[in-house]
Amino acid sequence: MTATPTEARQPRKTTGRTGRPRSRRRNWAGGLAGWIWLVIVVVPLYWTLITSLKTQSRYYATNPLMPSAAPTLDNYRLVIESDFLRYFVNSIVVTAGAVAPAVVFSFMAAYAIVRGRHMRSLRAINRLFLLGLAIPLQATVIPIYLIIIKLHLYDSLLALILPSIAFAVPLSVLVLANFIRDVPKELFDSMRVDGATEWTTLWRLAAPLTRPAILTVTIFNALTIWNGFLLPLILTQSPERRTLPLALWTFQGQYGVNVPAILAAVVLTTLPLLVLYAFGRRQLLSGLTAGFSR
């Protein structure tokens, strides 16, 4: 017996062994865990924002989780008057000066590893890059410090830029190489048949097709370098060379800490990261998941 067109268009109801329609079970445990994690994330952000609007006396006298009855912007004014713009410019110079060369070098290295002709030597170089992922920054502080001293770069922004480039390259090469492998080989062959050089193929074909990966490593490295604290602490000394994470020490006195001023500086420091993440969130998540989906 054939079904009528009206019956064929109707969605079929899935039934279980008992013949009753199946219903989707709600994951109460997962939902509860999600709400708990949301509270864990939101409460510190809420506390940071409301505390930055309190005076130091009200901070110690009132409930930490209650907003101030008379919010004030004096802490933000104090932060801006304490050479905040200089620290902000230093962070921009270090971040831009490290991210741009790291991404360009990593992209060219990833292209050579995936599409190069000397496969044995390139595989050895790829292993060398991957080895950099296993070496933590904390384990190399003393060698980096001695090298910077020998190069007479101590207490300069270049002393922060060079190690940041080195530590940004391994992960960038890994992500970019995975993306370049996804580009069909026939496209590269057609470019070579048309007479394009390797340099032209690199920037006219590989770069546009791997733009999500390039944006991913750019955003990720920018966030990492912007929040860097250990290298500025070890490799700089003068206040003129401080970056924003290190500048938070300005509001720590000998016998006390101006907590509201520190949190106001944290809010101002985080604003560029929020803007960057808001514009590049989709590219960052999709790039990381696609780069490691194998």
N, C-alpha and C positions, 0 to 999 in steps of 0.2 A: 504493500500500500504506500503510495507516494504522498509526501507532505505537501500541503498547499503553500504558495508563496508567503502567505501571512504567517503561517506556522514556522516556516524556515527562517523568517527574519527575527523571530522572537528568541531572546537569549535563553540558553539552556540553563536549567537550575542544577547545580551539582548536589548530589545526595550522598549520604554516607551509607554504611552497611545496613543501617536500620531503615533506610528509605526516607529519612527525614532530611530536609534541606540543611546543608552545612552552613554554619555561620562563623565568620572570622572571630577568633578569640582575641580579646584585648590583652595586650601585654602590660599588665598592671605593674609588674616588677620593673620593666624597662622604663615605663612612664614615671614611676616614683624615683628611680635612679636619675632620670633626666632632670626632674624638678630639684632634687637634692644638689646635683651638680650645678644647676643654674643658680641656686642660692649661694653655693660656695664661691661662684665666680662674681656674682653681682654684689654681695655684701661688702667685700673689700673695696670695690670701685665706688660704691655709695659712701662708705666711710671716708675714703680719700677725698671725695669731692666736698662733703659737708664739713670735714675738718679743715680743709684749706680755706674755708670761709669763716672760720672762728679766730678769735684772738687767742694768744697763748694762755692768758689767764682763764678764759672761758673753757679752753680745752681741758684743763686740769680740774675745773670745778663742775662741769656738766657731764651728763651721760654721753659716752662716746658715740652712741648710735642715734642720738637725738640731734636734729638740725638746730643751728643757733637761732635764737629769737631775733637777733640783730646781726645778720650776716655782713661781712665786711670784705673789701678787696684790698685791704692793707698788705696782706701777705703777698699778693701778686705784684703790688707796687714795689714791695721790698725786694722781691726776686728780680724784677726788671731793672731796678736801680743797682743791683749787685752784679753788674757786668754780665747779665744773662745773654745779651745780644752777642757779646764776644764769644761766649761758650757755644752759643747756637751756631755762629759762623764757623767755629772750629769743627764742630760736629759735621756740618754740611761739607766742609772741605775734605775731612777725613773720609766720610762716607762716599762722596762722589769720586774722590781721587782713588779710592780702593775698588769700588764696584765697577766702574767703567773699564779699567784695564783687566780686571779679573774676568769679567764676562766676555770681553773680546778675545782674550787669550784662550779662555776655556772653550769658546765656540770654535776657534780655529783648531785647537787641539782635538776636540771631539770629532770634527770633520775629518782630520787626518787619521784618527784612530779607526773610524768606521769605513772611510772610503779610500784610505791610503793603499799604496801598492806593496810596500815592504811590511808585510803582515807580522813577521816574527819580531822585528824591532819595535813595531807599534804596539803589539801586545805587551811587550816588556814595559814600554812607557805607560801603557794603561794600568798595569799592575802597580807601577810606581805611584801613579795618581791615586789609585784606590788605597794604597798603603797610607796615604795622608789622612784618610778617614779614620784610621785606627790610632792615630797619634793625637792625644788631647792637647789643648793649648797650655794647660797647667804644667805639663811635662816638659815643655820647651821654653819656659820663661827664662831660665838662666842662660841657655845658649843664645836665645834671641837678645837678651840684655848685653851679653859680651860682644856679639856681632855688631850691635848698634853702637856700642862704645868704640869698637875698633874702626868703624866707619865714620866716627865723629858726627853722628846724627842724633845723639841723645838730647832730649828736651826740644824736639822739633816735631812738627806734624808729619813730616816724611817718615820719621821713626814709627809712627802709628800706621801709616799707609802701607808700607812695604810688607810687614808681617800679616796685615789684614788681607792683602792680595793673596799671599801664599796659602792662608787657611781657607780662603773662599774658592780656590781653584778645584780641589778634589771633588766636592759635591757637585759643583757646576759642570764639570766634565762628565760625571756620571749621568746626570739628568739630560744634558744636551746630547750625549752619545746615544742614549735610548731613543730620543726623539728622531735623530738623524737616521737611525736604523729603520724607522717606520716609513721613511720616504722611499717610494718604489725606486729600485735600481734603474728601471727603464728610463726614468726622467733624467738621471745623470748621464746615461749612455746617449740619449738623444741630444743633450747639450754638447757632449764631446763630438758627436757626429756633425753638429752644426758648426764646429770649429771653436767653441768656447774654451777658454783656458780654465785651469783649476780655480784661479782667483775669481773669475767671472761666475763660475758655477757656484762657488761658495757664497757670494753675496747676492747673486741674482736668483738662485734657486733654493739653496739650503736655508738661507736666512729668512726669506718670507714664509717658507713652509714650517719653520720651527719657531716662529714668533711667540707662540704661547710658552714654549720652554724658556726662551730668552727672557721674557717678562717674569717668569716664575723665579729663575735664579737671581734676576736683578732685585726683585722685591725681597726675596728671602735673605740675600746677602746684605741688602740695605738695612733690614731690620736687625740682623745680627751685629753688624758693625756699629750701627747707631746706638745700640744698647751695650756696647763693649765697655767694660770697666777695668779689667785686669791689665791690658796693655797700656792704657793711659796712666794707670797707677804706677806701673813699673818704669815706663819709658819717658815720662815727663815729670817735671819738677816745678817749673814756674807757673804762676796762676794764669799767665797769658796763653799757655798752651793747653789748658784744661778743656775737656769736652763736657757735655751736659751731665752724663752719669757721674763723673768725678767732681763736678762743680757742686753737687749736693752737699759735699763736705763743708762748703762755705757756711752753712747754717748750723753747724755743730760746734758749740763752744767748749771751753775747758770743763765747765761744771754743769752744763745742761745742753739740751737739744731743742731747737725751735721747730717742733713737730709740724705745726700748721704751715710754716714757711717752706719746710722740706716738701710737704705734700702739694703745696702750690707749685713748687718747681717741678714736681713729678707730673702734675697735670699739664703744665706748659710743655714739658719734654715729650709727653705722650701724644699731644695733639697732632704733630706731623706724622707720627706712626699711624694714628687712626685715619687720617686723610689718605695716606698711602695705601692702607689696607682696604679702605672703603672702595677705592678705585680699582685695586688689583686683586680683590678677594677671589673672584671667580677664576682669574688666570692662575693665581697661586695654587688654589685647591685642585683645579683640573690638571695643571701641569705636574704637580707632585704625584697625583694618583695615576696619571697616564704614564709618567716616567718610571713608575715602579709596578706597573700592572702585569709584568711578565711572570 
